[in-house]
């Protein structure tokens, strides 16, 4: 299963390294513990033992149907209102474009809020990775909390709900590694761009 492959873990390690370099901050003990190996060795293993094609096949699928990897833009470090950092990427597409599950897992929470609008929290089968989809126009028919979904399954549709500007249709997509699966709203953020696109 995709999230449990050694390639995914190595790629996630590389994403941690890239994020750490960008903000000049050391890796947390949590990241080291989840990877089960030093981050540096995971990165060197990725570079030395995997070809570009292998890395491409190990990436998460783009969560918006019809969007190519080269269309993605890294908005992870952009500033937002109230002094916040984005910690996500925005994927623009026409209203109603299908949004898919990027991994096998369980719909942990369907949420409606002032910032994220209609949103989905998807818990990966690995038990530690959470994917967050926001500003949705709606949920796929039949989607409910506790439901198992498979990678590639449609779970919602691109919209502009929440604090998105009217007509600015996009998916706000974030990835976090959790200390505790019971606290699904918290976690250590990863840059989704590094998991979706091979630099």
C-alpha positions in Angstrom: 0.0 0.0 0.0 1.4 3.4 -1.1 1.8 5.2 2.3 3.7 2.3 3.8 6.4 2.0 1.1 10.0 2.8 1.9 9.9 5.3 -1.0 7.2 7.3 0.6 9.0 7.4 4.0 12.2 8.4 2.2 10.4 11.1 0.3 8.7 12.4 3.5 12.1 12.5 5.0 13.3 14.6 2.1 10.4 17.0 2.6 11.3 17.4 6.2 14.9 18.3 5.2 13.7 20.8 2.6 11.4 22.4 5.1 14.1 22.6 7.8 16.5 24.2 5.4 13.9 26.8 4.3 13.2 27.9 7.9 16.7 27.2 9.3 15.2 25.1 12.0 16.4 21.7 13.3 14.3 18.6 12.7 12.0 17.7 15.6 12.4 14.5 17.6 8.9 13.7 16.4 10.0 13.6 12.7 13.0 11.4 13.6 10.8 9.0 15.6 8.2 8.7 12.8 10.8 8.1 10.1 12.6 5.5 12.3 16.0 6.7 11.0 18.1 9.8 10.8 16.6 12.3 8.2 20.0 12.8 6.5 20.3 9.0 5.8 16.8 8.9 4.4 17.6 11.8 2.1 20.9 10.3 0.8 19.1 6.9 0.3 16.5 8.7 -1.8 19.1 10.4 -3.9 21.5 7.5 -4.3 19.1 4.6 -4.8 16.0 5.9 -6.6 15.8 7.2 -10.1 13.7 10.2 -11.1 11.0 7.8 -12.4 10.9 6.0 -9.1 10.4 9.2 -7.2 7.7 10.3 -9.6 5.8 7.1 -9.0 6.2 7.5 -5.3 4.6 11.0 -5.2 1.1 11.6 -3.9 -1.4 11.9 -6.7 -2.5 15.5 -7.4 -5.7 15.9 -5.3 -7.6 17.9 -8.0 -8.6 16.0 -11.1 -7.1 17.3 -14.4 -4.3 19.3 -12.8 -0.8 18.4 -13.9 2.1 18.4 -11.5 3.9 21.2 -13.5 0.9 23.5 -12.8 1.3 23.3 -9.1 2.8 26.3 -7.3 4.6 26.3 -3.9 2.6 28.6 -1.6 3.5 26.9 1.6 5.5 29.7 3.2 3.3 32.6 2.0 1.9 34.9 4.7 -1.8 35.0 5.5 -4.1 37.2 7.6 -3.5 37.6 11.3 0.3 36.8 10.9 -0.3 33.2 9.9 1.8 31.2 7.5 -0.1 29.3 4.8 1.4 25.8 5.6 -0.5 24.5 2.6 -0.7 24.8 -1.1 -3.6 26.3 -3.2 -4.6 24.3 -6.3 -6.7 26.4 -8.6 -9.4 24.8 -10.8 -12.9 25.5 -12.0 -15.7 25.3 -9.5 -17.0 21.7 -9.2 -13.8 20.0 -10.3 -13.5 16.7 -8.5 -11.2 16.4 -5.6 -9.7 13.0 -4.8 -8.3 11.1 -1.8 -4.5 11.1 -2.1 -4.2 7.9 0.0 -6.2 5.0 1.4 -7.6 6.0 4.7 -10.6 7.1 6.7 -12.7 10.4 6.6 -11.9 11.6 10.1 -13.9 14.8 10.1 -16.2 16.8 7.8 -16.1 20.4 9.0 -17.6 23.7 8.1 -15.8 26.8 9.4 -15.3 30.5 8.7 -11.7 30.0 7.4 -11.7 26.7 5.6 -15.4 26.6 4.6 -16.5 23.1 3.8 -13.5 20.9 4.6 -12.4 17.3 4.9 -9.8 15.7 7.3 -8.6 12.4 5.9 -6.5 10.1 8.1 -4.0 8.0 6.2 -3.9 4.2 6.9 -0.4 4.7 8.3 -2.1 6.2 11.4 0.0 9.3 11.6 -0.5 11.3 8.4 -3.5 13.6 8.0 -4.6 15.4 4.8 -6.7 18.5 5.0 -8.9 19.7 2.1 -10.6 23.1 2.4 -12.8 25.6 0.5 -14.8 22.8 -1.0 -18.0 23.5 -2.9 -19.5 20.3 -1.6 -18.8 16.7 -0.6 -19.1 13.7 -2.9 -22.4 11.9 -2.6 -22.5 9.6 0.3 -19.3 10.8 2.0 -19.5 10.7 5.8 -17.3 10.7 8.8 -15.8 7.3 9.5 -16.0 6.2 5.9 -13.1 4.3 4.3 -11.9 5.7 1.0 -9.3 4.5 -1.5 -6.6 6.5 -3.2 -8.1 8.2 -6.2 -11.7 8.1 -5.0 -13.6 11.4 -5.4 -14.4 12.9 -2.0 -15.4 16.5 -2.8 -15.4 19.3 -5.3 -13.4 22.5 -5.7 -15.1 25.7 -4.4 -14.6 29.0 -2.7 -16.3 28.5 0.7 -14.9 29.9 3.9 -12.5 32.9 3.6 -11.6 32.3 0.0 -12.4 35.3 -2.2 -15.6 34.9 -4.0 -14.9 33.3 -7.4 -11.3 32.3 -6.4 -12.0 28.6 -6.8 -9.3 26.5 -5.4 -8.4 23.6 -3.1 -6.4 24.5 0.0 -4.5 21.3 0.7 -2.3 20.6 3.7 -0.4 17.6 5.1 0.5 17.0 8.7 2.2 14.2 10.8 0.4 13.8 14.1 1.8 13.1 17.5 -1.6 11.5 18.4 -4.2 10.3 15.9 -6.9 11.4 18.4 -5.8 15.0 18.0 -6.4 15.1 14.3 -6.6 18.9 14.1 -2.9 19.2 15.3 0.4 18.0 13.9 3.7 18.9 12.3 3.1 20.3 8.9 4.8 19.1 5.8 5.0 21.0 2.5 2.6 19.3 0.2 4.5 20.6 -2.8 7.4 18.3 -2.0 5.1 15.3 -1.8 3.2 16.2 -5.0 6.0 17.4 -7.4 9.5 16.1 -8.1 11.8 19.2 -8.1 
